[in-house]
Amino acid sequence: MYFSTYQSPFGNIALTATDKGLAALAFQAGEAAIERDLNWQTDEQKFSQVKQQLDQYFTGSRREFELALDPKGTPFQQRVWQALCQIKMGETASYAELAQAINNPKAVRAVGSANGANPIALIIPCHRVIGTNGKLTGYAGGLALKAKLLMHEGAQFKV
C-alpha cells in the first residue's frame, strides 16, 4: 500500500493506492480521516496522475476523473459505487434514484450504507447524493464540506 497527501482548497486530503490504482481518498478534517500505517510506502509517482487531476478539478478545468481505482467493498457496494460514478458534475441524485439505478428500488437504506462506506470520496462522488427533498444529507467530510463541493460543481440543492 502507498500513501500520500494532497492540499486542496477545502482541506488536506489523504490518499492511498495499491499497484492496481487509487484505494482511498479522504478529507482529513472529516469522519473518514485516514491514519497512516507505518508499513505503507511513499511513492509520489503513484499519485502524480491523481494529484494532477485533483488540481484540474479544483481549478474547474476537469469535470470527470479518469483514474485507475481499487476500492475494497462487497459486490453490492461496488454496484452502488459504479452507479455513483454515473452522476455527472453539477448534478445530484437521491438514495431512491440510486436504488433504481442498480435495479433494486427497495434497497434505499442499503444504498445509503454503501454510499457512506465509499472509500474514495470525491472521485467516486458520494457527495452528489442528497435527500429526495433536495436537502443535504450526511457526508463523512461534514455537511459544510459537502455544500462547498456541490457549489464548486454548480449543483442545485436546498439548505
Backbone bond lengths (Angstrom), bond angles and torsions (degrees), N, CA, C in turn:
res aa  C-N    CA-C-N  psi(-1)  N-CA   C-N-CA  omega(-1)  CA-C   N-CA-C  phi
1 M - - - 1.448 - - 1.526 107.98 -
2 Y 1.331 114.29 144.06 1.456 121.23 -179.48 1.534 109.08 -118.06
3 F 1.322 116.33 152.43 1.456 121.74 -175.84 1.523 110.54 -136.13
4 S 1.335 114.73 143.98 1.455 120.63 173.69 1.521 108.25 -156.22
5 T 1.313 115.72 171.64 1.458 120.67 174.21 1.524 108.93 -127.80
6 Y 1.323 114.07 159.36 1.464 121.46 179.66 1.524 107.11 -140.54
7 Q 1.325 116.25 130.93 1.463 120.31 178.34 1.517 108.68 -93.83
8 S 1.323 116.09 108.17 1.466 121.14 179.58 1.524 109.69 -97.13
9 P 1.318 117.63 166.39 1.464 119.95 175.35 1.533 112.47 -63.14
10 F 1.339 117.04 -17.17 1.462 121.76 -177.94 1.524 112.31 -107.66
11 G 1.328 117.60 13.76 1.457 121.02 176.84 1.515 113.21 122.41
12 N 1.318 115.05 169.61 1.454 122.41 -177.93 1.534 110.90 -69.62
13 I 1.323 115.83 137.49 1.459 122.92 -179.94 1.519 108.48 -120.21
14 A 1.332 116.52 134.44 1.467 121.71 173.29 1.522 108.25 -98.70
15 L 1.322 115.25 141.39 1.461 122.67 -179.10 1.519 109.33 -126.51
16 T 1.320 116.54 138.76 1.459 120.53 169.52 1.522 107.84 -129.08
17 A 1.320 115.27 152.85 1.458 120.41 -179.58 1.525 109.86 -146.72
18 T 1.306 114.31 155.79 1.461 122.47 170.10 1.526 106.01 -110.50
19 D 1.297 116.30 -178.13 1.468 118.90 176.03 1.529 111.19 -67.93
20 K 1.345 117.95 -16.39 1.464 122.19 -179.90 1.524 112.96 -87.01
21 G 1.341 117.16 -25.63 1.456 118.91 -178.81 1.508 112.58 157.08
22 L 1.325 115.32 -172.14 1.459 122.39 -179.51 1.528 109.39 -65.19
23 A 1.335 116.23 127.54 1.470 121.21 -177.35 1.519 112.15 -104.10
24 A 1.326 117.59 -29.03 1.464 120.14 -179.76 1.515 110.45 -156.30
25 L 1.328 114.60 148.02 1.447 123.38 172.92 1.517 105.30 -143.05
26 A 1.325 117.17 121.39 1.463 120.50 -178.19 1.517 110.92 -139.97
27 F 1.338 114.96 132.69 1.452 120.23 171.08 1.519 107.06 -68.87
28 Q 1.311 117.08 125.87 1.463 120.92 -171.59 1.531 113.59 -72.88
29 A 1.312 118.01 -17.27 1.461 120.28 178.84 1.528 111.72 -82.46
30 G 1.321 117.91 -8.99 1.455 121.32 -175.93 1.518 113.68 -95.21
31 E 1.333 114.53 -175.47 1.461 122.00 -179.05 1.528 113.23 -68.91
32 A 1.320 118.01 -21.49 1.460 121.88 -175.82 1.525 112.94 -99.89
33 A 1.326 117.21 25.12 1.464 120.67 -179.46 1.530 110.42 -54.25
34 I 1.320 115.41 145.51 1.464 121.46 -178.87 1.523 109.31 -102.02
35 E 1.302 115.32 125.14 1.461 121.84 175.16 1.526 107.13 -90.50
36 R 1.314 117.80 125.18 1.458 120.63 -177.02 1.523 111.09 -70.65
37 D 1.325 115.34 130.47 1.457 123.04 174.78 1.528 107.36 -84.55
38 L 1.311 117.30 134.52 1.468 120.76 -178.04 1.524 113.20 -63.39
39 N 1.324 117.76 -18.51 1.466 121.35 178.61 1.526 113.03 -82.27
40 W 1.328 116.75 -11.82 1.453 119.71 -179.97 1.523 110.48 -74.91
41 Q 1.304 114.84 142.47 1.464 121.20 -178.64 1.527 110.50 -93.22
42 T 1.302 115.74 156.38 1.459 120.07 170.85 1.522 107.01 -107.14
43 D 1.307 115.76 126.76 1.457 122.92 178.62 1.526 105.79 -149.15
44 E 1.310 116.06 91.41 1.467 120.74 -174.22 1.524 112.65 -58.69
45 Q 1.319 117.55 -25.93 1.467 120.56 178.11 1.532 110.50 -60.77
46 K 1.331 117.36 -33.58 1.475 121.77 179.29 1.524 111.33 -63.97
47 F 1.330 116.84 -22.57 1.460 120.91 -173.99 1.526 113.92 -112.81
48 S 1.329 118.27 2.17 1.467 119.85 -174.67 1.524 112.16 -61.33
49 Q 1.326 117.57 -43.60 1.459 120.55 -179.74 1.533 110.95 -68.22
50 V 1.330 117.06 -39.94 1.466 121.18 177.58 1.527 109.64 -59.80
51 K 1.316 116.44 -49.42 1.463 120.52 -177.36 1.528 111.78 -65.74
52 Q 1.309 116.96 -38.09 1.461 120.24 177.30 1.525 110.48 -62.09
53 Q 1.341 116.61 -44.96 1.463 119.75 -179.41 1.529 111.66 -70.19
54 L 1.331 117.83 -33.23 1.464 120.26 174.40 1.528 110.29 -64.88
55 D 1.339 117.66 -42.95 1.464 121.16 175.38 1.527 109.95 -55.01
56 Q 1.322 116.31 -47.19 1.462 121.35 -178.48 1.533 111.23 -64.51
57 Y 1.329 116.92 -40.79 1.467 121.49 177.99 1.531 110.05 -60.35
58 F 1.324 116.85 -49.00 1.460 119.98 -175.56 1.523 112.95 -71.48
59 T 1.337 118.40 -22.76 1.468 119.97 175.09 1.531 111.87 -89.40
60 G 1.334 116.30 -4.56 1.456 121.00 176.55 1.509 115.25 88.71
61 S 1.328 118.49 6.94 1.467 119.86 -178.81 1.530 113.17 -95.17
62 R 1.314 118.47 -2.77 1.475 121.87 177.61 1.510 109.15 -125.26
63 R 1.337 115.66 129.03 1.462 121.67 179.53 1.528 112.42 -109.18
64 E 1.323 117.59 -16.95 1.466 122.18 178.39 1.519 108.59 -138.13
65 F 1.326 115.56 143.44 1.460 120.49 176.50 1.520 108.93 -92.98
66 E 1.328 115.56 142.44 1.460 122.63 178.09 1.517 107.26 -128.26
67 L 1.331 114.81 82.15 1.464 121.17 -175.05 1.515 110.64 -134.51
68 A 1.315 115.95 150.81 1.462 120.62 171.23 1.525 107.41 -74.49
69 L 1.327 116.31 127.23 1.463 121.63 -178.32 1.520 110.32 -117.04
70 D 1.333 115.76 148.42 1.463 121.36 178.11 1.529 110.24 -139.89
71 P 1.366 116.87 59.97 1.462 118.71 179.20 1.527 110.58 -76.17
72 K 1.314 116.20 141.44 1.469 120.90 178.17 1.522 108.42 -97.26
73 G 1.329 116.42 129.14 1.456 121.13 179.35 1.511 110.99 -175.39
74 T 1.321 115.19 172.74 1.462 121.21 179.01 1.530 109.42 -70.64
75 P 1.324 117.62 164.81 1.473 119.33 175.72 1.534 112.23 -57.02
76 F 1.339 117.15 -38.55 1.468 120.06 178.09 1.530 110.32 -63.89
77 Q 1.320 117.06 -46.96 1.464 120.01 178.34 1.521 110.95 -59.21
78 Q 1.315 116.65 -42.51 1.471 120.42 179.30 1.533 111.01 -59.07
79 R 1.338 116.99 -40.59 1.476 120.35 178.59 1.524 110.63 -63.73
80 V 1.333 116.17 -43.13 1.467 119.62 178.81 1.525 109.98 -63.45
81 W 1.328 116.89 -44.24 1.467 119.78 -178.95 1.518 111.37 -64.08
82 Q 1.327 117.26 -35.58 1.465 119.85 175.84 1.526 110.52 -64.77
83 A 1.339 116.01 -39.41 1.470 119.94 177.67 1.528 110.73 -65.78
84 L 1.330 117.67 -37.78 1.466 121.00 177.35 1.525 110.57 -58.23
85 C 1.308 116.06 -39.01 1.470 120.81 -177.77 1.526 112.37 -66.44
86 Q 1.326 117.49 -13.18 1.468 120.99 178.55 1.526 112.00 -86.33
87 I 1.343 117.39 -10.47 1.463 120.80 178.34 1.529 107.20 -80.01
88 K 1.286 116.32 113.44 1.465 121.77 -175.69 1.524 111.97 -73.98
89 M 1.304 114.83 155.55 1.460 121.51 175.98 1.527 108.95 -56.87
90 G 1.325 115.77 135.04 1.459 120.95 -178.93 1.512 113.35 89.35
91 E 1.342 117.02 -5.25 1.461 121.72 178.45 1.522 109.13 -114.79
92 T 1.319 115.58 163.28 1.456 121.78 174.99 1.526 108.55 -134.83
93 A 1.319 115.68 167.19 1.463 122.18 175.77 1.520 107.69 -145.52
94 S 1.320 116.04 158.02 1.466 120.82 176.14 1.533 108.47 -96.88
95 Y 1.316 115.37 167.15 1.466 120.06 175.96 1.524 109.81 -60.58
96 A 1.324 116.93 -38.58 1.470 120.70 178.87 1.533 110.87 -62.87
97 E 1.320 116.85 -41.05 1.466 119.94 178.35 1.523 111.03 -65.75
98 L 1.336 116.97 -37.92 1.467 119.63 176.63 1.519 111.00 -64.95
99 A 1.331 116.64 -41.41 1.471 120.35 178.22 1.531 109.89 -60.28
100 Q 1.326 116.91 -40.89 1.470 120.93 176.15 1.533 110.58 -63.18
101 A 1.328 115.72 -40.77 1.468 120.83 -177.26 1.525 112.34 -62.85
102 I 1.328 117.01 -29.05 1.473 119.22 178.79 1.532 111.06 -99.29
103 N 1.345 115.74 15.74 1.470 122.65 177.84 1.520 113.35 58.59
104 N 1.331 115.66 39.20 1.458 121.22 178.44 1.536 108.12 -143.76
105 P 1.351 117.09 68.15 1.462 120.85 -170.92 1.524 115.50 -61.45
106 K 1.319 118.13 -19.39 1.467 120.51 179.83 1.529 112.63 -88.22
107 A 1.311 117.07 -2.18 1.471 121.38 -174.62 1.525 113.07 -94.81
108 V 1.323 117.53 32.32 1.459 120.92 -175.13 1.528 111.51 -58.52
109 R 1.334 117.72 -45.77 1.469 119.77 -179.81 1.525 111.64 -67.21
110 A 1.313 116.86 -39.81 1.466 120.42 178.43 1.521 110.39 -65.13
111 V 1.321 116.60 -36.89 1.465 120.88 176.09 1.525 109.39 -63.20
112 G 1.326 116.91 -41.54 1.460 120.60 177.45 1.517 111.90 -61.00
113 S 1.331 116.39 -41.75 1.470 120.54 178.28 1.524 111.18 -65.46
114 A 1.323 116.71 -42.73 1.468 120.40 178.55 1.524 110.74 -64.45
115 N 1.326 116.00 -38.86 1.459 120.58 177.66 1.528 110.05 -60.60
116 G 1.331 116.16 -43.37 1.454 121.20 179.79 1.514 113.49 -68.22
117 A 1.335 117.25 -22.68 1.466 121.85 -179.65 1.526 112.81 -90.30
118 N 1.316 117.14 1.17 1.465 121.47 -179.23 1.534 110.30 -58.16
119 P 1.334 117.98 118.02 1.461 119.83 -178.41 1.531 114.84 -82.44
120 I 1.331 117.00 -13.03 1.467 119.72 -174.84 1.531 109.10 -118.04
121 A 1.341 115.13 73.85 1.464 120.41 179.56 1.521 109.96 -56.50
122 L 1.297 115.84 156.51 1.458 124.96 176.72 1.532 112.34 72.54
123 I 1.335 118.15 -54.74 1.469 121.33 -179.16 1.525 109.22 -70.31
124 I 1.334 117.16 -47.02 1.462 122.93 168.28 1.527 102.87 -95.01
125 P 1.326 117.73 100.40 1.474 122.00 -161.31 1.530 116.49 -76.27
126 C 1.314 116.39 68.35 1.462 120.89 177.82 1.524 111.69 -65.81
127 H 1.324 118.01 -19.83 1.467 121.40 177.78 1.525 111.96 -68.31
128 R 1.316 117.76 -14.55 1.466 121.52 -179.05 1.524 112.98 -85.55
129 V 1.319 117.04 2.26 1.464 120.83 178.60 1.523 108.87 -95.24
130 I 1.337 115.24 123.89 1.458 121.46 -179.95 1.527 108.60 -127.66
131 G 1.306 116.17 172.15 1.461 120.54 179.51 1.515 111.31 -67.53
132 T 1.321 116.09 159.83 1.462 122.02 177.78 1.527 110.83 -58.22
133 N 1.336 116.37 -29.02 1.460 121.70 179.46 1.529 112.93 -81.09
134 G 1.336 117.42 2.02 1.459 121.81 178.67 1.512 114.39 87.18
135 K 1.331 117.13 0.00 1.470 120.87 -179.17 1.524 110.68 -90.94
136 L 1.320 114.69 156.47 1.458 120.63 178.49 1.521 110.28 -66.83
137 T 1.325 115.29 141.79 1.459 122.13 174.00 1.520 107.00 -118.58
138 G 1.299 118.00 178.98 1.460 122.80 -173.98 1.520 115.65 -48.59
139 Y 1.317 113.81 152.62 1.462 121.73 177.33 1.523 107.21 -154.57
140 A 1.316 117.28 132.26 1.471 121.28 -176.82 1.524 112.06 -57.67
141 G 1.320 117.60 -29.92 1.458 121.44 178.70 1.516 113.02 -83.73
142 G 1.332 116.78 -4.12 1.460 122.03 -178.34 1.523 111.22 98.25
143 L 1.330 115.48 151.28 1.465 120.18 -177.10 1.525 112.77 -65.47
144 A 1.332 117.82 -31.96 1.469 119.82 178.68 1.531 110.38 -63.44
145 L 1.327 116.75 -43.03 1.461 120.09 178.14 1.526 110.54 -66.37
146 K 1.328 116.98 -41.79 1.464 120.64 178.62 1.532 109.71 -58.28
147 A 1.326 116.87 -44.90 1.463 120.61 178.93 1.530 110.91 -61.61
148 K 1.335 117.66 -42.93 1.471 121.28 179.07 1.524 111.02 -60.91
149 L 1.340 116.51 -44.20 1.462 120.21 -179.63 1.525 110.86 -63.73
150 L 1.335 116.90 -44.57 1.467 120.04 179.95 1.524 111.46 -66.04
151 M 1.332 117.67 -38.39 1.470 120.21 176.60 1.529 110.35 -65.48
152 H 1.331 116.61 -40.89 1.470 121.18 178.04 1.530 109.77 -58.09
153 E 1.334 116.14 -37.21 1.463 121.34 -177.77 1.531 113.20 -86.24
154 G 1.337 117.28 -7.04 1.456 120.13 179.45 1.508 114.05 79.60
155 A 1.326 117.90 21.41 1.466 121.30 -178.86 1.529 110.91 -82.00
156 Q 1.306 115.96 152.37 1.466 123.03 178.77 1.516 109.67 -95.79
157 F 1.326 117.09 135.31 1.456 122.52 175.14 1.520 107.88 -159.32
158 K 1.337 115.35 164.50 1.459 120.74 179.12 1.529 109.05 -100.92
159 V 1.312 114.41 144.68 1.475 119.82 178.17 1.511 109.80 -88.41
